[in-house]
Each structure stands twice: as C-alpha cells, then as structure tokens.
Amino acid sequence: MKFMILYKDATSRGSNYFKLLVEIANGIWVGAVYFGNTTPKTISKISSRGDSWVVEIQKHQSRDKYTGKFKKFKRK
C-alpha cells in the first residue's frame, strides 16, 4: 500500500498521531490517521471508523480516535 506522511501532531492529551494520505485502490487516495510514536514505514491495515480512516502498522492495542488513549477491554 502506498502512502505519504502529511504531518505529525499531538492530541489535546499529548498523544502523538500522524496524518497520512493512503492509496486504497489504483489512483484513489484517502486521508487517514495513525496514532503512535513510531513513524510509519509500512501499513498492515486500513479501516474505516465512522467518517474517517485509521491506519495500523502492526498488531497492537487500539487507541481511541479522538483522544489517542488506549481503548480498554475486558479480559476473560
């Protein structure tokens, strides 16, 4: 998957995120967000969250798209 990093910024709570342009199909580019400190080098997954797109570069615990905090889940 081809992508371009537009900029790096921080949420209101201090979590870092990257704003990206990702090519999801031949010639179709969408704006997406990656939450984390690691600069994306490859993209493993892009998923739709409401009206925006969120990128994953590796398997990890997901973050809330507005605050950047880790989502909580129950362990059995």
Biopython code that builds the backbone (N, CA, C, O; Angstrom):
import numpy as np
from Bio.PDB.StructureBuilder import StructureBuilder

atoms = [
    (1, "MET", "N", (0.839, -1.167, 0.000)),
    (1, "MET", "CA", (0.000, 0.000, 0.000)),
    (1, "MET", "C", (0.896, 1.247, 0.000)),
    (1, "MET", "O", (1.780, 1.377, 0.848)),
    (2, "LYS", "N", (0.673, 2.140, -0.927)),
    (2, "LYS", "CA", (1.437, 3.387, -0.977)),
    (2, "LYS", "C", (0.825, 4.400, -0.018)),
    (2, "LYS", "O", (-0.390, 4.429, 0.181)),
    (3, "PHE", "N", (1.683, 5.235, 0.577)),
    (3, "PHE", "CA", (1.184, 6.265, 1.469)),
    (3, "PHE", "C", (2.182, 7.406, 1.539)),
    (3, "PHE", "O", (3.357, 7.248, 1.208)),
    (4, "MET", "N", (1.690, 8.562, 1.977)),
    (4, "MET", "CA", (2.527, 9.743, 2.189)),
    (4, "MET", "C", (2.187, 10.309, 3.565)),
    (4, "MET", "O", (1.016, 10.409, 3.932)),
    (5, "ILE", "N", (3.214, 10.677, 4.319)),
    (5, "ILE", "CA", (3.011, 11.311, 5.624)),
    (5, "ILE", "C", (2.854, 12.812, 5.391)),
    (5, "ILE", "O", (3.738, 13.457, 4.828)),
    (6, "LEU", "N", (1.724, 13.357, 5.828)),
    (6, "LEU", "CA", (1.479, 14.789, 5.670)),
    (6, "LEU", "C", (2.092, 15.578, 6.818)),
    (6, "LEU", "O", (2.825, 16.540, 6.588)),
    (7, "TYR", "N", (1.796, 15.176, 8.061)),
    (7, "TYR", "CA", (2.377, 15.862, 9.212)),
    (7, "TYR", "C", (2.211, 15.015, 10.462)),
    (7, "TYR", "O", (1.440, 14.055, 10.480)),
    (8, "LYS", "N", (2.944, 15.382, 11.510)),
    (8, "LYS", "CA", (2.850, 14.757, 12.831)),
    (8, "LYS", "C", (2.357, 15.823, 13.797)),
    (8, "LYS", "O", (2.789, 16.974, 13.730)),
    (9, "ASP", "N", (1.458, 15.447, 14.689)),
    (9, "ASP", "CA", (0.895, 16.395, 15.643)),
    (9, "ASP", "C", (0.591, 15.656, 16.939)),
    (9, "ASP", "O", (0.882, 14.466, 17.060)),
    (10, "ALA", "N", (0.017, 16.344, 17.893)),
    (10, "ALA", "CA", (-0.359, 15.746, 19.176)),
    (10, "ALA", "C", (-1.821, 16.052, 19.470)),
    (10, "ALA", "O", (-2.340, 17.101, 19.088)),
    (11, "THR", "N", (-2.481, 15.115, 20.160)),
    (11, "THR", "CA", (-3.857, 15.337, 20.576)),
    (11, "THR", "C", (-3.865, 16.286, 21.762)),
    (11, "THR", "O", (-2.808, 16.684, 22.252)),
    (12, "SER", "N", (-5.045, 16.645, 22.219)),
    (12, "SER", "CA", (-5.143, 17.561, 23.357)),
    (12, "SER", "C", (-4.585, 16.945, 24.635)),
    (12, "SER", "O", (-4.230, 17.664, 25.569)),
    (13, "ARG", "N", (-4.506, 15.617, 24.679)),
    (13, "ARG", "CA", (-3.965, 14.939, 25.861)),
    (13, "ARG", "C", (-2.499, 14.566, 25.703)),
    (13, "ARG", "O", (-1.927, 13.929, 26.587)),
    (14, "GLY", "N", (-1.883, 14.953, 24.591)),
    (14, "GLY", "CA", (-0.453, 14.736, 24.430)),
    (14, "GLY", "C", (-0.038, 13.502, 23.659)),
    (14, "GLY", "O", (1.160, 13.273, 23.492)),
    (15, "SER", "N", (-0.980, 12.689, 23.178)),
    (15, "SER", "CA", (-0.625, 11.511, 22.382)),
    (15, "SER", "C", (-0.267, 11.939, 20.967)),
    (15, "SER", "O", (-0.918, 12.814, 20.396)),
    (16, "ASN", "N", (0.759, 11.331, 20.405)),
    (16, "ASN", "CA", (1.179, 11.662, 19.046)),
    (16, "ASN", "C", (0.321, 10.949, 18.008)),
    (16, "ASN", "O", (-0.166, 9.842, 18.238)),
    (17, "TYR", "N", (0.147, 11.597, 16.873)),
    (17, "TYR", "CA", (-0.507, 10.957, 15.734)),
    (17, "TYR", "C", (0.084, 11.502, 14.449)),
    (17, "TYR", "O", (0.645, 12.597, 14.418)),
    (18, "PHE", "N", (-0.051, 10.712, 13.384)),
    (18, "PHE", "CA", (0.407, 11.096, 12.060)),
    (18, "PHE", "C", (-0.795, 11.197, 11.147)),
    (18, "PHE", "O", (-1.663, 10.324, 11.172)),
    (19, "LYS", "N", (-0.864, 12.238, 10.347)),
    (19, "LYS", "CA", (-1.896, 12.385, 9.319)),
    (19, "LYS", "C", (-1.278, 11.887, 8.018)),
    (19, "LYS", "O", (-0.208, 12.353, 7.627)),
    (20, "LEU", "N", (-1.938, 10.944, 7.342)),
    (20, "LEU", "CA", (-1.403, 10.290, 6.150)),
    (20, "LEU", "C", (-2.366, 10.398, 4.982)),
    (20, "LEU", "O", (-3.566, 10.596, 5.171)),
    (21, "LEU", "N", (-1.838, 10.268, 3.779)),
    (21, "LEU", "CA", (-2.621, 10.017, 2.579)),
    (21, "LEU", "C", (-2.289, 8.596, 2.159)),
    (21, "LEU", "O", (-1.118, 8.266, 1.971)),
    (22, "VAL", "N", (-3.307, 7.743, 2.007)),
    (22, "VAL", "CA", (-3.102, 6.336, 1.695)),
    (22, "VAL", "C", (-3.836, 6.002, 0.407)),
    (22, "VAL", "O", (-4.988, 6.394, 0.221)),
    (23, "GLU", "N", (-3.162, 5.272, -0.487)),
    (23, "GLU", "CA", (-3.785, 4.824, -1.735)),
    (23, "GLU", "C", (-4.477, 3.494, -1.464)),
    (23, "GLU", "O", (-3.809, 2.482, -1.254)),
    (24, "ILE", "N", (-5.826, 3.485, -1.466)),
    (24, "ILE", "CA", (-6.567, 2.260, -1.170)),
    (24, "ILE", "C", (-6.876, 1.456, -2.426)),
    (24, "ILE", "O", (-7.122, 0.252, -2.345)),
    (25, "ALA", "N", (-6.865, 2.099, -3.568)),
    (25, "ALA", "CA", (-7.048, 1.437, -4.855)),
    (25, "ALA", "C", (-6.242, 2.235, -5.874)),
    (25, "ALA", "O", (-5.711, 3.300, -5.558)),
    (26, "ASN", "N", (-6.157, 1.726, -7.077)),
    (26, "ASN", "CA", (-5.355, 2.378, -8.102)),
    (26, "ASN", "C", (-5.846, 3.807, -8.347)),
    (26, "ASN", "O", (-6.892, 4.007, -8.964)),
    (27, "GLY", "N", (-5.096, 4.798, -7.866)),
    (27, "GLY", "CA", (-5.435, 6.199, -8.073)),
    (27, "GLY", "C", (-6.407, 6.790, -7.080)),
    (27, "GLY", "O", (-6.739, 7.971, -7.188)),
    (28, "ILE", "N", (-6.885, 6.010, -6.104)),
    (28, "ILE", "CA", (-7.834, 6.510, -5.108)),
    (28, "ILE", "C", (-7.091, 6.705, -3.784)),
    (28, "ILE", "O", (-6.661, 5.738, -3.155)),
    (29, "TRP", "N", (-6.948, 7.960, -3.373)),
    (29, "TRP", "CA", (-6.233, 8.312, -2.153)),
    (29, "TRP", "C", (-7.218, 8.811, -1.114)),
    (29, "TRP", "O", (-8.129, 9.573, -1.438)),
    (30, "VAL", "N", (-7.047, 8.391, 0.136)),
    (30, "VAL", "CA", (-7.889, 8.848, 1.238)),
    (30, "VAL", "C", (-6.998, 9.365, 2.363)),
    (30, "VAL", "O", (-5.861, 8.924, 2.527)),
    (31, "GLY", "N", (-7.531, 10.301, 3.127)),
    (31, "GLY", "CA", (-6.827, 10.797, 4.303)),
    (31, "GLY", "C", (-7.038, 9.832, 5.456)),
    (31, "GLY", "O", (-8.157, 9.371, 5.678)),
    (32, "ALA", "N", (-5.975, 9.520, 6.195)),
    (32, "ALA", "CA", (-6.065, 8.580, 7.305)),
    (32, "ALA", "C", (-5.209, 9.075, 8.467)),
    (32, "ALA", "O", (-4.384, 9.975, 8.313)),
    (33, "VAL", "N", (-5.424, 8.467, 9.628)),
    (33, "VAL", "CA", (-4.693, 8.841, 10.838)),
    (33, "VAL", "C", (-4.030, 7.600, 11.408)),
    (33, "VAL", "O", (-4.614, 6.517, 11.407)),
    (34, "TYR", "N", (-2.790, 7.768, 11.901)),
    (34, "TYR", "CA", (-2.116, 6.716, 12.653)),
    (34, "TYR", "C", (-1.746, 7.276, 14.014)),
    (34, "TYR", "O", (-1.037, 8.278, 14.102)),
    (35, "PHE", "N", (-2.224, 6.631, 15.087)),
    (35, "PHE", "CA", (-1.905, 7.055, 16.451)),
    (35, "PHE", "C", (-0.713, 6.265, 16.948)),
    (35, "PHE", "O", (-0.749, 5.034, 16.959)),
    (36, "GLY", "N", (0.340, 6.946, 17.360)),
    (36, "GLY", "CA", (1.511, 6.289, 17.918)),
    (36, "GLY", "C", (2.757, 7.127, 17.728)),
    (36, "GLY", "O", (2.728, 8.152, 17.046)),
    (37, "ASN", "N", (3.859, 6.687, 18.335)),
    (37, "ASN", "CA", (5.112, 7.411, 18.256)),
    (37, "ASN", "C", (6.003, 6.940, 17.118)),
    (37, "ASN", "O", (6.883, 7.679, 16.679)),
    (38, "THR", "N", (5.789, 5.722, 16.633)),
    (38, "THR", "CA", (6.630, 5.142, 15.598)),
    (38, "THR", "C", (6.252, 5.716, 14.238)),
    (38, "THR", "O", (5.079, 5.712, 13.867)),
    (39, "THR", "N", (7.233, 6.206, 13.499)),
    (39, "THR", "CA", (6.975, 6.717, 12.156)),
    (39, "THR", "C", (6.588, 5.552, 11.253)),
    (39, "THR", "O", (7.342, 4.583, 11.163)),
    (40, "PRO", "N", (5.439, 5.611, 10.580)),
    (40, "PRO", "CA", (5.006, 4.501, 9.726)),
    (40, "PRO", "C", (5.967, 4.274, 8.560)),
    (40, "PRO", "O", (6.315, 5.213, 7.844)),
    (41, "LYS", "N", (6.392, 3.025, 8.374)),
    (41, "LYS", "CA", (7.232, 2.654, 7.236)),
    (41, "LYS", "C", (6.467, 1.757, 6.268)),
    (41, "LYS", "O", (6.663, 1.838, 5.055)),
    (42, "THR", "N", (5.600, 0.905, 6.801)),
    (42, "THR", "CA", (4.691, 0.090, 6.001)),
    (42, "THR", "C", (3.337, 0.084, 6.704)),
    (42, "THR", "O", (3.255, 0.314, 7.910)),
    (43, "ILE", "N", (2.294, -0.178, 5.952)),
    (43, "ILE", "CA", (0.940, -0.217, 6.505)),
    (43, "ILE", "C", (0.415, -1.636, 6.408)),
    (43, "ILE", "O", (0.439, -2.236, 5.333)),
    (44, "SER", "N", (-0.064, -2.181, 7.531)),
    (44, "SER", "CA", (-0.596, -3.535, 7.520)),
    (44, "SER", "C", (-2.111, -3.552, 7.333)),
    (44, "SER", "O", (-2.657, -4.521, 6.805)),
    (45, "LYS", "N", (-2.795, -2.488, 7.760)),
    (45, "LYS", "CA", (-4.259, -2.486, 7.697)),
    (45, "LYS", "C", (-4.774, -1.057, 7.700)),
    (45, "LYS", "O", (-4.222, -0.193, 8.382)),
    (46, "ILE", "N", (-5.823, -0.811, 6.943)),
    (46, "ILE", "CA", (-6.539, 0.464, 6.998)),
    (46, "ILE", "C", (-8.011, 0.135, 7.206)),
    (46, "ILE", "O", (-8.567, -0.713, 6.507)),
    (47, "SER", "N", (-8.641, 0.806, 8.166)),
    (47, "SER", "CA", (-10.035, 0.516, 8.459)),
    (47, "SER", "C", (-10.824, 1.807, 8.600)),
    (47, "SER", "O", (-10.288, 2.852, 8.969)),
    (48, "SER", "N", (-12.102, 1.708, 8.297)),
    (48, "SER", "CA", (-12.997, 2.856, 8.371)),
    (48, "SER", "C", (-13.568, 2.951, 9.777)),
    (48, "SER", "O", (-14.067, 1.967, 10.324)),
    (49, "ARG", "N", (-13.492, 4.142, 10.356)),
    (49, "ARG", "CA", (-14.077, 4.402, 11.675)),
    (49, "ARG", "C", (-15.003, 5.590, 11.535)),
    (49, "ARG", "O", (-14.562, 6.738, 11.590)),
    (50, "GLY", "N", (-16.267, 5.322, 11.357)),
    (50, "GLY", "CA", (-17.230, 6.406, 11.164)),
    (50, "GLY", "C", (-17.007, 7.070, 9.827)),
    (50, "GLY", "O", (-17.140, 6.426, 8.786)),
    (51, "ASP", "N", (-16.669, 8.346, 9.835)),
    (51, "ASP", "CA", (-16.442, 9.075, 8.588)),
    (51, "ASP", "C", (-14.960, 9.286, 8.302)),
    (51, "ASP", "O", (-14.615, 10.084, 7.430)),
    (52, "SER", "N", (-14.070, 8.585, 9.021)),
    (52, "SER", "CA", (-12.629, 8.736, 8.790)),
    (52, "SER", "C", (-11.965, 7.369, 8.658)),
    (52, "SER", "O", (-12.614, 6.336, 8.821)),
    (53, "TRP", "N", (-10.688, 7.372, 8.367)),
    (53, "TRP", "CA", (-9.907, 6.145, 8.191)),
    (53, "TRP", "C", (-8.794, 6.101, 9.216)),
    (53, "TRP", "O", (-8.172, 7.123, 9.506)),
    (54, "VAL", "N", (-8.536, 4.909, 9.774)),
    (54, "VAL", "CA", (-7.479, 4.706, 10.756)),
    (54, "VAL", "C", (-6.533, 3.633, 10.225)),
    (54, "VAL", "O", (-6.971, 2.608, 9.703)),
    (55, "VAL", "N", (-5.226, 3.884, 10.366)),
    (55, "VAL", "CA", (-4.194, 3.004, 9.821)),
    (55, "VAL", "C", (-3.527, 2.232, 10.956)),
    (55, "VAL", "O", (-3.309, 2.772, 12.040)),
    (56, "GLU", "N", (-3.204, 0.955, 10.697)),
    (56, "GLU", "CA", (-2.402, 0.162, 11.620)),
    (56, "GLU", "C", (-1.113, -0.218, 10.911)),
    (56, "GLU", "O", (-1.134, -0.597, 9.739)),
    (57, "ILE", "N", (0.009, -0.120, 11.616)),
    (57, "ILE", "CA", (1.275, -0.523, 11.013)),
    (57, "ILE", "C", (1.753, -1.848, 11.581)),
    (57, "ILE", "O", (2.669, -2.462, 11.033)),
    (58, "GLN", "N", (1.151, -2.293, 12.661)),
    (58, "GLN", "CA", (1.472, -3.579, 13.260)),
    (58, "GLN", "C", (0.353, -3.926, 14.232)),
    (58, "GLN", "O", (-0.460, -3.071, 14.584)),
    (59, "LYS", "N", (0.314, -5.170, 14.662)),
    (59, "LYS", "CA", (-0.685, -5.575, 15.644)),
    (59, "LYS", "C", (-0.371, -4.917, 16.977)),
    (59, "LYS", "O", (0.744, -5.041, 17.485)),
    (60, "HIS", "N", (-1.344, -4.220, 17.545)),
    (60, "HIS", "CA", (-1.188, -3.587, 18.837)),
    (60, "HIS", "C", (-2.563, -3.255, 19.386)),
    (60, "HIS", "O", (-3.569, -3.356, 18.684)),
    (61, "GLN", "N", (-2.594, -2.859, 20.642)),
    (61, "GLN", "CA", (-3.861, -2.475, 21.254)),
    (61, "GLN", "C", (-4.348, -1.188, 20.607)),
    (61, "GLN", "O", (-3.576, -0.240, 20.458)),
    (62, "SER", "N", (-5.605, -1.142, 20.224)),
    (62, "SER", "CA", (-6.125, 0.013, 19.501)),
    (62, "SER", "C", (-6.309, 1.213, 20.418)),
    (62, "SER", "O", (-6.420, 1.084, 21.637)),
    (63, "ARG", "N", (-6.337, 2.390, 19.788)),
    (63, "ARG", "CA", (-6.499, 3.648, 20.517)),
    (63, "ARG", "C", (-7.814, 4.310, 20.117)),
    (63, "ARG", "O", (-8.349, 4.063, 19.037)),
    (64, "ASP", "N", (-8.313, 5.144, 20.999)),
    (64, "ASP", "CA", (-9.495, 5.931, 20.712)),
    (64, "ASP", "C", (-9.142, 6.982, 19.667)),
    (64, "ASP", "O", (-8.103, 7.634, 19.777)),
    (65, "LYS", "N", (-9.987, 7.157, 18.657)),
    (65, "LYS", "CA", (-9.626, 8.035, 17.541)),
    (65, "LYS", "C", (-9.664, 9.519, 17.908)),
    (65, "LYS", "O", (-9.052, 10.324, 17.205)),
    (66, "TYR", "N", (-10.348, 9.908, 18.967)),
    (66, "TYR", "CA", (-10.423, 11.313, 19.329)),
    (66, "TYR", "C", (-9.382, 11.709, 20.383)),
    (66, "TYR", "O", (-8.793, 12.786, 20.293)),
    (67, "THR", "N", (-9.156, 10.853, 21.370)),
    (67, "THR", "CA", (-8.232, 11.204, 22.447)),
    (67, "THR", "C", (-6.849, 10.607, 22.258)),
    (67, "THR", "O", (-5.876, 11.131, 22.799)),
    (68, "GLY", "N", (-6.740, 9.516, 21.499)),
    (68, "GLY", "CA", (-5.454, 8.852, 21.324)),
    (68, "GLY", "C", (-5.108, 7.919, 22.463)),
    (68, "GLY", "O", (-4.048, 7.293, 22.434)),
    (69, "LYS", "N", (-5.971, 7.803, 23.475)),
    (69, "LYS", "CA", (-5.712, 6.900, 24.599)),
    (69, "LYS", "C", (-6.015, 5.461, 24.192)),
    (69, "LYS", "O", (-6.844, 5.220, 23.315)),
    (70, "PHE", "N", (-5.337, 4.500, 24.835)),
    (70, "PHE", "CA", (-5.617, 3.092, 24.569)),
    (70, "PHE", "C", (-7.040, 2.749, 24.939)),
    (70, "PHE", "O", (-7.536, 3.188, 25.976)),
    (71, "LYS", "N", (-7.712, 1.959, 24.094)),
    (71, "LYS", "CA", (-9.062, 1.514, 24.404)),
    (71, "LYS", "C", (-8.964, 0.413, 25.442)),
    (71, "LYS", "O", (-8.043, -0.404, 25.417)),
    (72, "LYS", "N", (-9.920, 0.402, 26.351)),
    (72, "LYS", "CA", (-9.947, -0.614, 27.395)),
    (72, "LYS", "C", (-10.825, -1.764, 26.948)),
    (72, "LYS", "O", (-11.838, -1.561, 26.279)),
    (73, "PHE", "N", (-10.435, -2.966, 27.318)),
    (73, "PHE", "CA", (-11.260, -4.120, 27.011)),
    (73, "PHE", "C", (-11.171, -5.103, 28.166)),
    (73, "PHE", "O", (-10.205, -5.096, 28.929)),
    (74, "LYS", "N", (-12.194, -5.955, 28.288)),
    (74, "LYS", "CA", (-12.244, -6.910, 29.383)),
    (74, "LYS", "C", (-11.504, -8.184, 28.990)),
    (74, "LYS", "O", (-11.677, -8.702, 27.887)),
    (75, "ARG", "N", (-10.690, -8.672, 29.896)),
    (75, "ARG", "CA", (-10.019, -9.958, 29.693)),
    (75, "ARG", "C", (-10.816, -11.032, 30.450)),
    (75, "ARG", "O", (-11.330, -10.789, 31.542)),
    (76, "LYS", "N", (-10.900, -12.197, 29.856)),
    (76, "LYS", "CA", (-11.639, -13.292, 30.497)),
    (76, "LYS", "C", (-10.715, -14.162, 31.277)),
    (76, "LYS", "O", (-11.153, -15.137, 31.887)),
]
sb = StructureBuilder()
sb.init_structure("model")
sb.init_model(0)
sb.init_chain("A")
sb.init_seg("    ")
for serial, (resi, resn, name, xyz) in enumerate(atoms, 1):
    if name == "N":
        sb.init_residue(resn, " ", resi, " ")
    sb.init_atom(name, np.array(xyz, "f"), 0.0, 1.0, " ", f" {name:<3s}", serial, name[0])
structure = sb.get_structure()
